[in-house]
Amino acid sequence: MLPGGMPPASRDLAGRGAAPHPARWPDGARLALSFVVNVEEGAELSLASGDERNEGRYEAQEEVVGHPDPCMESHFAYGSRVGLWRILDLFDAFGTRATFSSCARAVAATPALAAAPAARGHEVSAHGWRWERHAGMPEATERAVIAAAVAAIGEAAGERPVGWHTRSASSVKTRRLLIEEGGFLYDSDCYDDDLPRLVARPDGRPHVILPYAFDTNDMRFSPGGGFVQAEDFSRYCISAIDWLMREARHAPRMLSIGLHLRIIGRPARMRGLEAVLEHVAKTPGVWVARRRDIAAHWLGQETP
Protein backbone atom coordinates (compact mmCIF):
# COMPACT_ATOMS: atom_id res chain seq x y z
CA MET A 1 0.00 0.00 0.00
CA LEU A 2 1.11 3.55 -0.69
CA PRO A 3 1.04 6.39 1.88
CA GLY A 4 -2.48 7.11 2.98
CA GLY A 5 -3.51 3.52 2.36
CA MET A 6 -3.88 4.03 -1.40
CA PRO A 7 -3.28 0.91 -3.50
CA PRO A 8 -0.50 0.96 -6.12
CA ALA A 9 -1.02 0.53 -9.85
CA SER A 10 -1.67 -3.10 -10.72
CA ARG A 11 0.75 -3.41 -13.63
CA ASP A 12 4.18 -2.57 -15.00
CA LEU A 13 4.08 0.93 -16.46
CA ALA A 14 7.83 1.41 -16.79
CA GLY A 15 9.00 -1.21 -19.27
CA ARG A 16 12.64 -0.89 -20.24
CA GLY A 17 12.61 2.89 -19.96
CA ALA A 18 15.50 4.54 -21.80
CA ALA A 19 17.64 1.39 -21.87
CA PRO A 20 18.10 0.23 -25.49
CA HIS A 21 17.12 -3.34 -26.21
CA PRO A 22 20.03 -5.51 -27.39
CA ALA A 23 17.90 -7.58 -29.78
CA ARG A 24 18.31 -7.32 -33.54
CA TRP A 25 16.12 -8.09 -36.53
CA PRO A 26 17.27 -10.36 -39.38
CA ASP A 27 19.83 -9.08 -41.90
CA GLY A 28 20.46 -5.90 -39.96
CA ALA A 29 16.92 -4.54 -40.39
CA ARG A 30 15.99 -1.67 -38.09
CA LEU A 31 12.22 -2.00 -38.14
CA ALA A 32 9.94 -5.04 -38.15
CA LEU A 33 6.75 -4.02 -39.94
CA SER A 34 3.60 -6.12 -39.57
CA PHE A 35 0.53 -5.63 -41.77
CA VAL A 36 -2.50 -7.12 -39.99
CA VAL A 37 -5.66 -7.64 -42.02
CA ASN A 38 -8.67 -8.09 -39.76
CA VAL A 39 -11.17 -10.58 -41.19
CA GLU A 40 -14.55 -10.12 -39.51
CA GLU A 41 -17.16 -10.37 -42.25
CA GLY A 42 -19.83 -12.80 -41.08
CA ALA A 43 -18.69 -12.70 -37.46
CA GLU A 44 -20.43 -9.44 -36.58
CA LEU A 45 -23.44 -9.76 -34.27
CA SER A 46 -26.62 -10.45 -36.20
CA LEU A 47 -30.10 -11.58 -35.21
CA ALA A 48 -30.25 -13.42 -38.52
CA SER A 49 -27.23 -15.47 -37.39
CA GLY A 50 -28.86 -16.33 -34.08
CA ASP A 51 -27.08 -13.71 -31.98
CA GLU A 52 -28.60 -11.77 -29.12
CA ARG A 53 -28.59 -8.48 -31.04
CA ASN A 54 -27.41 -6.80 -34.22
CA GLU A 55 -24.07 -5.08 -34.66
CA GLY A 56 -24.55 -1.32 -34.49
CA ARG A 57 -21.04 -0.12 -35.27
CA TYR A 58 -19.90 0.61 -38.79
CA GLU A 59 -19.24 3.79 -40.72
CA ALA A 60 -22.91 4.57 -40.29
CA GLN A 61 -23.52 3.80 -36.62
CA GLU A 62 -27.08 2.62 -36.21
CA GLU A 63 -28.31 -0.47 -34.42
CA VAL A 64 -31.54 -2.09 -35.57
CA VAL A 65 -33.25 -3.46 -32.47
CA GLY A 66 -35.58 -6.45 -32.54
CA HIS A 67 -35.36 -7.18 -36.26
CA PRO A 68 -32.72 -8.54 -38.66
CA ASP A 69 -30.54 -5.88 -40.28
CA PRO A 70 -29.79 -6.68 -43.95
CA CYS A 71 -28.23 -3.22 -44.33
CA MET A 72 -25.48 -3.85 -41.77
CA GLU A 73 -24.89 -7.36 -43.10
CA SER A 74 -24.42 -5.93 -46.59
CA HIS A 75 -21.87 -3.38 -45.39
CA PHE A 76 -19.78 -6.15 -43.86
CA ALA A 77 -20.18 -8.43 -46.87
CA TYR A 78 -18.34 -5.94 -49.08
CA GLY A 79 -15.14 -7.03 -47.37
CA SER A 80 -15.53 -10.72 -48.17
CA ARG A 81 -16.97 -10.26 -51.65
CA VAL A 82 -14.63 -7.52 -52.92
CA GLY A 83 -12.11 -6.19 -50.40
CA LEU A 84 -10.36 -9.51 -49.79
CA TRP A 85 -9.36 -9.98 -53.41
CA ARG A 86 -8.35 -6.37 -53.94
CA ILE A 87 -6.04 -6.44 -50.91
CA LEU A 88 -4.55 -9.83 -51.80
CA ASP A 89 -3.74 -8.62 -55.32
CA LEU A 90 -2.04 -5.47 -54.04
CA PHE A 91 0.08 -7.43 -51.55
CA ASP A 92 1.07 -9.79 -54.36
CA ALA A 93 2.16 -6.84 -56.50
CA PHE A 94 4.66 -5.83 -53.80
CA GLY A 95 5.63 -9.31 -52.66
CA THR A 96 4.27 -8.46 -49.20
CA ARG A 97 3.23 -11.13 -46.72
CA ALA A 98 0.79 -10.18 -43.98
CA THR A 99 -1.13 -11.69 -41.09
CA PHE A 100 -4.85 -12.18 -41.65
CA SER A 101 -6.34 -11.97 -38.15
CA SER A 102 -9.53 -13.91 -38.66
CA CYS A 103 -12.78 -14.34 -36.76
CA ALA A 104 -13.50 -18.04 -36.99
CA ARG A 105 -17.24 -17.73 -37.60
CA ALA A 106 -16.45 -15.63 -40.67
CA VAL A 107 -14.02 -18.31 -41.86
CA ALA A 108 -16.52 -21.11 -41.17
CA ALA A 109 -19.13 -19.31 -43.27
CA THR A 110 -16.73 -18.38 -46.08
CA PRO A 111 -13.66 -20.67 -46.02
CA ALA A 112 -11.98 -18.65 -48.80
CA LEU A 113 -11.37 -15.90 -46.24
CA ALA A 114 -8.67 -18.14 -44.77
CA ALA A 115 -7.88 -20.48 -47.64
CA ALA A 116 -7.03 -17.74 -50.15
CA PRO A 117 -4.58 -15.83 -47.90
CA ALA A 118 -2.95 -19.09 -46.79
CA ALA A 119 -2.51 -20.20 -50.41
CA ARG A 120 -0.65 -16.95 -51.15
CA GLY A 121 1.75 -17.33 -48.23
CA HIS A 122 0.08 -15.14 -45.64
CA GLU A 123 -0.42 -16.12 -42.01
CA VAL A 124 -3.96 -16.80 -40.81
CA SER A 125 -4.23 -16.07 -37.10
CA ALA A 126 -7.21 -16.12 -34.73
CA HIS A 127 -9.40 -13.12 -33.92
CA GLY A 128 -11.95 -14.92 -31.77
CA TRP A 129 -15.09 -16.71 -32.91
CA ARG A 130 -17.48 -13.81 -33.19
CA TRP A 131 -16.42 -10.17 -33.56
CA GLU A 132 -16.81 -9.45 -29.84
CA ARG A 133 -14.90 -8.53 -26.74
CA HIS A 134 -14.02 -11.20 -24.20
CA ALA A 135 -14.13 -9.01 -21.08
CA GLY A 136 -16.49 -10.61 -18.59
CA MET A 137 -16.90 -13.80 -20.61
CA PRO A 138 -17.26 -16.91 -18.37
CA GLU A 139 -14.13 -19.04 -18.39
CA ALA A 140 -15.83 -22.14 -19.78
CA THR A 141 -17.33 -20.10 -22.60
CA GLU A 142 -14.04 -18.45 -23.43
CA ARG A 143 -12.23 -21.76 -23.43
CA ALA A 144 -14.82 -23.16 -25.86
CA VAL A 145 -14.54 -20.06 -28.07
CA ILE A 146 -10.76 -20.50 -28.34
CA ALA A 147 -11.12 -24.18 -29.21
CA ALA A 148 -13.77 -23.48 -31.85
CA ALA A 149 -11.62 -20.77 -33.41
CA VAL A 150 -8.60 -23.07 -33.64
CA ALA A 151 -10.66 -25.84 -35.24
CA ALA A 152 -12.45 -23.70 -37.84
CA ILE A 153 -9.36 -21.77 -38.94
CA GLY A 154 -7.24 -24.91 -39.05
CA GLU A 155 -9.75 -26.64 -41.30
CA ALA A 156 -10.01 -23.74 -43.77
CA ALA A 157 -6.36 -22.64 -43.80
CA GLY A 158 -4.82 -26.11 -43.66
CA GLU A 159 -2.86 -25.17 -40.54
CA ARG A 160 -3.91 -24.25 -37.02
CA PRO A 161 -3.44 -20.62 -35.93
CA VAL A 162 -0.45 -19.84 -33.71
CA GLY A 163 -1.42 -16.23 -33.04
CA TRP A 164 -4.39 -14.63 -31.28
CA HIS A 165 -5.89 -11.15 -30.99
CA THR A 166 -9.13 -10.39 -29.18
CA ARG A 167 -11.42 -7.72 -30.58
CA SER A 168 -10.68 -4.78 -28.26
CA ALA A 169 -11.03 -5.93 -24.66
CA SER A 170 -9.70 -9.35 -23.73
CA SER A 171 -10.65 -10.89 -20.40
CA VAL A 172 -8.27 -11.18 -17.47
CA LYS A 173 -8.16 -14.91 -18.27
CA THR A 174 -7.56 -14.80 -22.04
CA ARG A 175 -3.76 -15.08 -22.07
CA ARG A 176 -3.78 -17.87 -19.49
CA LEU A 177 -6.34 -19.81 -21.53
CA LEU A 178 -4.32 -19.35 -24.71
CA ILE A 179 -1.23 -20.67 -22.95
CA GLU A 180 -3.17 -23.60 -21.50
CA GLU A 181 -4.52 -24.44 -24.96
CA GLY A 182 -0.93 -25.20 -25.84
CA GLY A 183 -0.62 -24.33 -29.51
CA PHE A 184 -0.29 -20.55 -29.50
CA LEU A 185 3.09 -18.95 -30.06
CA TYR A 186 1.93 -15.39 -29.42
CA ASP A 187 -0.96 -13.05 -28.71
CA SER A 188 -1.46 -9.41 -29.62
CA ASP A 189 -3.74 -8.34 -26.76
CA CYS A 190 -1.35 -5.54 -25.88
CA TYR A 191 -0.88 -1.91 -26.98
CA ASP A 192 1.83 -0.60 -24.69
CA ASP A 193 5.14 -0.89 -26.55
CA ASP A 194 7.05 -0.75 -29.84
CA LEU A 195 8.73 -4.11 -29.19
CA PRO A 196 7.63 -7.65 -28.38
CA ARG A 197 8.30 -9.26 -25.01
CA LEU A 198 8.12 -12.71 -23.49
CA VAL A 199 6.21 -14.16 -20.58
CA ALA A 200 6.86 -17.59 -19.09
CA ARG A 201 4.35 -20.40 -19.41
CA PRO A 202 3.87 -22.69 -16.41
CA ASP A 203 6.08 -25.28 -18.12
CA GLY A 204 8.84 -22.70 -18.52
CA ARG A 205 8.48 -22.27 -22.27
CA PRO A 206 8.10 -18.67 -23.45
CA HIS A 207 4.95 -17.05 -24.83
CA VAL A 208 5.42 -13.98 -27.04
CA ILE A 209 3.41 -10.78 -26.65
CA LEU A 210 3.35 -8.80 -29.91
CA PRO A 211 1.91 -5.31 -29.35
CA TYR A 212 -0.77 -4.07 -31.75
CA ALA A 213 -1.82 -0.48 -32.54
CA PHE A 214 -5.08 1.39 -33.02
CA ASP A 215 -3.57 4.60 -34.40
CA THR A 216 -1.82 3.20 -37.50
CA ASN A 217 -5.08 1.54 -38.38
CA ASP A 218 -7.71 2.03 -41.07
CA MET A 219 -10.43 1.91 -38.40
CA ARG A 220 -9.76 5.64 -38.12
CA PHE A 221 -11.76 6.09 -41.33
CA SER A 222 -14.82 5.65 -39.09
CA PRO A 223 -16.74 8.85 -38.35
CA GLY A 224 -14.69 11.07 -36.06
CA GLY A 225 -11.64 8.84 -36.40
CA GLY A 226 -9.51 11.43 -38.19
CA PHE A 227 -8.97 9.75 -41.58
CA VAL A 228 -11.05 10.93 -44.54
CA GLN A 229 -8.84 10.79 -47.62
CA ALA A 230 -6.58 7.89 -48.55
CA GLU A 231 -3.64 10.25 -48.03
CA ASP A 232 -4.61 10.71 -44.38
CA PHE A 233 -3.94 7.02 -43.78
CA SER A 234 -0.73 6.84 -45.80
CA ARG A 235 0.78 10.06 -44.40
CA TYR A 236 0.13 8.94 -40.84
CA CYS A 237 1.56 5.44 -41.32
CA ILE A 238 4.57 6.73 -43.24
CA SER A 239 5.27 9.23 -40.47
CA ALA A 240 5.28 6.38 -37.95
CA ILE A 241 7.64 4.33 -40.12
CA ASP A 242 10.06 7.22 -40.60
CA TRP A 243 10.13 8.16 -36.92
CA LEU A 244 10.74 4.60 -35.76
CA MET A 245 13.47 4.18 -38.38
CA ARG A 246 15.24 7.18 -36.81
CA GLU A 247 14.99 5.67 -33.34
CA ALA A 248 16.06 2.27 -34.64
CA ARG A 249 19.55 3.52 -35.39
CA HIS A 250 20.19 2.72 -31.72
CA ALA A 251 17.71 -0.08 -30.95
CA PRO A 252 15.20 -2.21 -32.88
CA ARG A 253 11.60 -1.17 -33.31
CA MET A 254 8.35 -2.83 -34.41
CA LEU A 255 5.24 -1.31 -36.00
CA SER A 256 1.82 -2.82 -36.67
CA ILE A 257 -0.47 -1.42 -39.39
CA GLY A 258 -4.06 -2.57 -39.00
CA LEU A 259 -6.36 -3.09 -41.96
CA HIS A 260 -9.91 -4.33 -42.48
CA LEU A 261 -11.30 -5.94 -45.62
CA ARG A 262 -14.41 -3.76 -45.67
CA ILE A 263 -12.59 -0.53 -44.81
CA ILE A 264 -9.27 -0.19 -46.64
CA GLY A 265 -10.72 -2.46 -49.35
CA ARG A 266 -12.91 0.36 -50.63
CA PRO A 267 -11.57 1.75 -53.94
CA ALA A 268 -11.09 5.31 -52.70
CA ARG A 269 -8.87 4.09 -49.84
CA MET A 270 -6.68 1.51 -51.54
CA ARG A 271 -4.32 4.19 -52.81
CA GLY A 272 -3.47 4.88 -49.17
CA LEU A 273 -2.28 1.32 -48.64
CA GLU A 274 -0.46 1.34 -51.97
CA ALA A 275 1.41 4.53 -50.99
CA VAL A 276 2.58 2.90 -47.75
CA LEU A 277 3.82 -0.16 -49.64
CA GLU A 278 5.63 2.06 -52.14
CA HIS A 279 7.34 3.93 -49.31
CA VAL A 280 8.40 0.71 -47.61
CA ALA A 281 9.77 -0.68 -50.86
CA LYS A 282 12.20 2.24 -51.18
CA THR A 283 13.18 2.37 -47.49
CA PRO A 284 16.18 0.14 -46.68
CA GLY A 285 16.17 -1.57 -43.30
CA VAL A 286 12.46 -2.43 -43.02
CA TRP A 287 11.66 -6.10 -42.46
CA VAL A 288 8.06 -6.72 -43.53
CA ALA A 289 7.05 -9.95 -41.87
CA ARG A 290 4.15 -12.08 -40.74
CA ARG A 291 3.54 -11.88 -37.02
CA ARG A 292 4.38 -15.53 -36.51
CA ASP A 293 7.81 -14.86 -38.06
CA ILE A 294 8.41 -11.86 -35.83
CA ALA A 295 7.43 -13.89 -32.77
CA ALA A 296 9.62 -16.82 -33.76
CA HIS A 297 12.62 -14.54 -34.30
CA TRP A 298 12.09 -12.80 -30.97
CA LEU A 299 12.23 -16.11 -29.11
CA GLY A 300 15.94 -16.24 -29.78
CA GLN A 301 16.51 -12.65 -28.66
CA GLU A 302 15.15 -12.51 -25.12
CA THR A 303 14.38 -14.64 -22.08
CA PRO A 304 11.12 -14.34 -20.16
C-alpha positions as CSV (number, residue, x, y, z in Angstrom):
1,M,0.0,0.0,0.0
2,L,1.1,3.5,-0.7
3,P,1.0,6.4,1.9
4,G,-2.5,7.1,3.0
5,G,-3.5,3.5,2.4
6,M,-3.9,4.0,-1.4
7,P,-3.3,0.9,-3.5
8,P,-0.5,1.0,-6.1
9,A,-1.0,0.5,-9.8
10,S,-1.7,-3.1,-10.7
11,R,0.8,-3.4,-13.6
12,D,4.2,-2.6,-15.0
13,L,4.1,0.9,-16.5
14,A,7.8,1.4,-16.8
15,G,9.0,-1.2,-19.3
16,R,12.6,-0.9,-20.2
17,G,12.6,2.9,-20.0
18,A,15.5,4.5,-21.8
19,A,17.6,1.4,-21.9
20,P,18.1,0.2,-25.5
21,H,17.1,-3.3,-26.2
22,P,20.0,-5.5,-27.4
23,A,17.9,-7.6,-29.8
24,R,18.3,-7.3,-33.5
25,W,16.1,-8.1,-36.5
26,P,17.3,-10.4,-39.4
27,D,19.8,-9.1,-41.9
28,G,20.5,-5.9,-40.0
29,A,16.9,-4.5,-40.4
30,R,16.0,-1.7,-38.1
31,L,12.2,-2.0,-38.1
32,A,9.9,-5.0,-38.1
33,L,6.7,-4.0,-39.9
34,S,3.6,-6.1,-39.6
35,F,0.5,-5.6,-41.8
36,V,-2.5,-7.1,-40.0
37,V,-5.7,-7.6,-42.0
38,N,-8.7,-8.1,-39.8
39,V,-11.2,-10.6,-41.2
40,E,-14.5,-10.1,-39.5
41,E,-17.2,-10.4,-42.2
42,G,-19.8,-12.8,-41.1
43,A,-18.7,-12.7,-37.5
44,E,-20.4,-9.4,-36.6
45,L,-23.4,-9.8,-34.3
46,S,-26.6,-10.5,-36.2
47,L,-30.1,-11.6,-35.2
48,A,-30.3,-13.4,-38.5
49,S,-27.2,-15.5,-37.4
50,G,-28.9,-16.3,-34.1
51,D,-27.1,-13.7,-32.0
52,E,-28.6,-11.8,-29.1
53,R,-28.6,-8.5,-31.0
54,N,-27.4,-6.8,-34.2
55,E,-24.1,-5.1,-34.7
56,G,-24.5,-1.3,-34.5
57,R,-21.0,-0.1,-35.3
58,Y,-19.9,0.6,-38.8
59,E,-19.2,3.8,-40.7
60,A,-22.9,4.6,-40.3
61,Q,-23.5,3.8,-36.6
62,E,-27.1,2.6,-36.2
63,E,-28.3,-0.5,-34.4
64,V,-31.5,-2.1,-35.6
65,V,-33.3,-3.5,-32.5
66,G,-35.6,-6.5,-32.5
67,H,-35.4,-7.2,-36.3
68,P,-32.7,-8.5,-38.7
69,D,-30.5,-5.9,-40.3
70,P,-29.8,-6.7,-43.9
71,C,-28.2,-3.2,-44.3
72,M,-25.5,-3.9,-41.8
73,E,-24.9,-7.4,-43.1
74,S,-24.4,-5.9,-46.6
75,H,-21.9,-3.4,-45.4
76,F,-19.8,-6.1,-43.9
77,A,-20.2,-8.4,-46.9
78,Y,-18.3,-5.9,-49.1
79,G,-15.1,-7.0,-47.4
80,S,-15.5,-10.7,-48.2
81,R,-17.0,-10.3,-51.7
82,V,-14.6,-7.5,-52.9
83,G,-12.1,-6.2,-50.4
84,L,-10.4,-9.5,-49.8
85,W,-9.4,-10.0,-53.4
86,R,-8.4,-6.4,-53.9
87,I,-6.0,-6.4,-50.9
88,L,-4.5,-9.8,-51.8
89,D,-3.7,-8.6,-55.3
90,L,-2.0,-5.5,-54.0
91,F,0.1,-7.4,-51.6
92,D,1.1,-9.8,-54.4
93,A,2.2,-6.8,-56.5
94,F,4.7,-5.8,-53.8
95,G,5.6,-9.3,-52.7
96,T,4.3,-8.5,-49.2
97,R,3.2,-11.1,-46.7
98,A,0.8,-10.2,-44.0
99,T,-1.1,-11.7,-41.1
100,F,-4.9,-12.2,-41.7
101,S,-6.3,-12.0,-38.2
102,S,-9.5,-13.9,-38.7
103,C,-12.8,-14.3,-36.8
104,A,-13.5,-18.0,-37.0
105,R,-17.2,-17.7,-37.6
106,A,-16.4,-15.6,-40.7
107,V,-14.0,-18.3,-41.9
108,A,-16.5,-21.1,-41.2
109,A,-19.1,-19.3,-43.3
110,T,-16.7,-18.4,-46.1
111,P,-13.7,-20.7,-46.0
112,A,-12.0,-18.7,-48.8
113,L,-11.4,-15.9,-46.2
114,A,-8.7,-18.1,-44.8
115,A,-7.9,-20.5,-47.6
116,A,-7.0,-17.7,-50.2
117,P,-4.6,-15.8,-47.9
118,A,-2.9,-19.1,-46.8
119,A,-2.5,-20.2,-50.4
120,R,-0.7,-16.9,-51.1
121,G,1.8,-17.3,-48.2
122,H,0.1,-15.1,-45.6
123,E,-0.4,-16.1,-42.0
124,V,-4.0,-16.8,-40.8
125,S,-4.2,-16.1,-37.1
126,A,-7.2,-16.1,-34.7
127,H,-9.4,-13.1,-33.9
128,G,-11.9,-14.9,-31.8
129,W,-15.1,-16.7,-32.9
130,R,-17.5,-13.8,-33.2
131,W,-16.4,-10.2,-33.6
132,E,-16.8,-9.4,-29.8
133,R,-14.9,-8.5,-26.7
134,H,-14.0,-11.2,-24.2
135,A,-14.1,-9.0,-21.1
136,G,-16.5,-10.6,-18.6
137,M,-16.9,-13.8,-20.6
138,P,-17.3,-16.9,-18.4
139,E,-14.1,-19.0,-18.4
140,A,-15.8,-22.1,-19.8
141,T,-17.3,-20.1,-22.6
142,E,-14.0,-18.4,-23.4
143,R,-12.2,-21.8,-23.4
144,A,-14.8,-23.2,-25.9
145,V,-14.5,-20.1,-28.1
146,I,-10.8,-20.5,-28.3
147,A,-11.1,-24.2,-29.2
148,A,-13.8,-23.5,-31.8
149,A,-11.6,-20.8,-33.4
150,V,-8.6,-23.1,-33.6
151,A,-10.7,-25.8,-35.2
152,A,-12.4,-23.7,-37.8
153,I,-9.4,-21.8,-38.9
154,G,-7.2,-24.9,-39.1
155,E,-9.7,-26.6,-41.3
156,A,-10.0,-23.7,-43.8
157,A,-6.4,-22.6,-43.8
158,G,-4.8,-26.1,-43.7
159,E,-2.9,-25.2,-40.5
160,R,-3.9,-24.2,-37.0
161,P,-3.4,-20.6,-35.9
162,V,-0.4,-19.8,-33.7
163,G,-1.4,-16.2,-33.0
164,W,-4.4,-14.6,-31.3
165,H,-5.9,-11.2,-31.0
166,T,-9.1,-10.4,-29.2
167,R,-11.4,-7.7,-30.6
168,S,-10.7,-4.8,-28.3
169,A,-11.0,-5.9,-24.7
170,S,-9.7,-9.4,-23.7
171,S,-10.7,-10.9,-20.4
172,V,-8.3,-11.2,-17.5
173,K,-8.2,-14.9,-18.3
174,T,-7.6,-14.8,-22.0
175,R,-3.8,-15.1,-22.1
176,R,-3.8,-17.9,-19.5
177,L,-6.3,-19.8,-21.5
178,L,-4.3,-19.3,-24.7
179,I,-1.2,-20.7,-23.0
180,E,-3.2,-23.6,-21.5
181,E,-4.5,-24.4,-25.0
182,G,-0.9,-25.2,-25.8
183,G,-0.6,-24.3,-29.5
184,F,-0.3,-20.6,-29.5
185,L,3.1,-19.0,-30.1
186,Y,1.9,-15.4,-29.4
187,D,-1.0,-13.1,-28.7
188,S,-1.5,-9.4,-29.6
189,D,-3.7,-8.3,-26.8
190,C,-1.3,-5.5,-25.9
191,Y,-0.9,-1.9,-27.0
192,D,1.8,-0.6,-24.7
193,D,5.1,-0.9,-26.5
194,D,7.0,-0.8,-29.8
195,L,8.7,-4.1,-29.2
196,P,7.6,-7.7,-28.4
197,R,8.3,-9.3,-25.0
198,L,8.1,-12.7,-23.5
199,V,6.2,-14.2,-20.6
200,A,6.9,-17.6,-19.1
201,R,4.4,-20.4,-19.4
202,P,3.9,-22.7,-16.4
203,D,6.1,-25.3,-18.1
204,G,8.8,-22.7,-18.5
205,R,8.5,-22.3,-22.3
206,P,8.1,-18.7,-23.5
207,H,5.0,-17.1,-24.8
208,V,5.4,-14.0,-27.0
209,I,3.4,-10.8,-26.7
210,L,3.4,-8.8,-29.9
211,P,1.9,-5.3,-29.4
212,Y,-0.8,-4.1,-31.7
213,A,-1.8,-0.5,-32.5
214,F,-5.1,1.4,-33.0
215,D,-3.6,4.6,-34.4
216,T,-1.8,3.2,-37.5
217,N,-5.1,1.5,-38.4
218,D,-7.7,2.0,-41.1
219,M,-10.4,1.9,-38.4
220,R,-9.8,5.6,-38.1
221,F,-11.8,6.1,-41.3
222,S,-14.8,5.6,-39.1
223,P,-16.7,8.9,-38.4
224,G,-14.7,11.1,-36.1
225,G,-11.6,8.8,-36.4
226,G,-9.5,11.4,-38.2
227,F,-9.0,9.7,-41.6
228,V,-11.0,10.9,-44.5
229,Q,-8.8,10.8,-47.6
230,A,-6.6,7.9,-48.5
231,E,-3.6,10.3,-48.0
232,D,-4.6,10.7,-44.4
233,F,-3.9,7.0,-43.8
234,S,-0.7,6.8,-45.8
235,R,0.8,10.1,-44.4
236,Y,0.1,8.9,-40.8
237,C,1.6,5.4,-41.3
238,I,4.6,6.7,-43.2
239,S,5.3,9.2,-40.5
240,A,5.3,6.4,-37.9
241,I,7.6,4.3,-40.1
242,D,10.1,7.2,-40.6
243,W,10.1,8.2,-36.9
244,L,10.7,4.6,-35.8
245,M,13.5,4.2,-38.4
246,R,15.2,7.2,-36.8
247,E,15.0,5.7,-33.3
248,A,16.1,2.3,-34.6
249,R,19.5,3.5,-35.4
250,H,20.2,2.7,-31.7
251,A,17.7,-0.1,-31.0
252,P,15.2,-2.2,-32.9
253,R,11.6,-1.2,-33.3
254,M,8.4,-2.8,-34.4
255,L,5.2,-1.3,-36.0
256,S,1.8,-2.8,-36.7
257,I,-0.5,-1.4,-39.4
258,G,-4.1,-2.6,-39.0
259,L,-6.4,-3.1,-42.0
260,H,-9.9,-4.3,-42.5
261,L,-11.3,-5.9,-45.6
262,R,-14.4,-3.8,-45.7
263,I,-12.6,-0.5,-44.8
264,I,-9.3,-0.2,-46.6
265,G,-10.7,-2.5,-49.4
266,R,-12.9,0.4,-50.6
267,P,-11.6,1.7,-53.9
268,A,-11.1,5.3,-52.7
269,R,-8.9,4.1,-49.8
270,M,-6.7,1.5,-51.5
271,R,-4.3,4.2,-52.8
272,G,-3.5,4.9,-49.2
273,L,-2.3,1.3,-48.6
274,E,-0.5,1.3,-52.0
275,A,1.4,4.5,-51.0
276,V,2.6,2.9,-47.8
277,L,3.8,-0.2,-49.6
278,E,5.6,2.1,-52.1
279,H,7.3,3.9,-49.3
280,V,8.4,0.7,-47.6
281,A,9.8,-0.7,-50.9
282,K,12.2,2.2,-51.2
283,T,13.2,2.4,-47.5
284,P,16.2,0.1,-46.7
285,G,16.2,-1.6,-43.3
286,V,12.5,-2.4,-43.0
287,W,11.7,-6.1,-42.5
288,V,8.1,-6.7,-43.5
289,A,7.0,-10.0,-41.9
290,R,4.1,-12.1,-40.7
291,R,3.5,-11.9,-37.0
292,R,4.4,-15.5,-36.5
293,D,7.8,-14.9,-38.1
294,I,8.4,-11.9,-35.8
295,A,7.4,-13.9,-32.8
296,A,9.6,-16.8,-33.8
297,H,12.6,-14.5,-34.3
298,W,12.1,-12.8,-31.0
299,L,12.2,-16.1,-29.1
300,G,15.9,-16.2,-29.8
301,Q,16.5,-12.7,-28.7
302,E,15.2,-12.5,-25.1
303,T,14.4,-14.6,-22.1
304,P,11.1,-14.3,-20.2
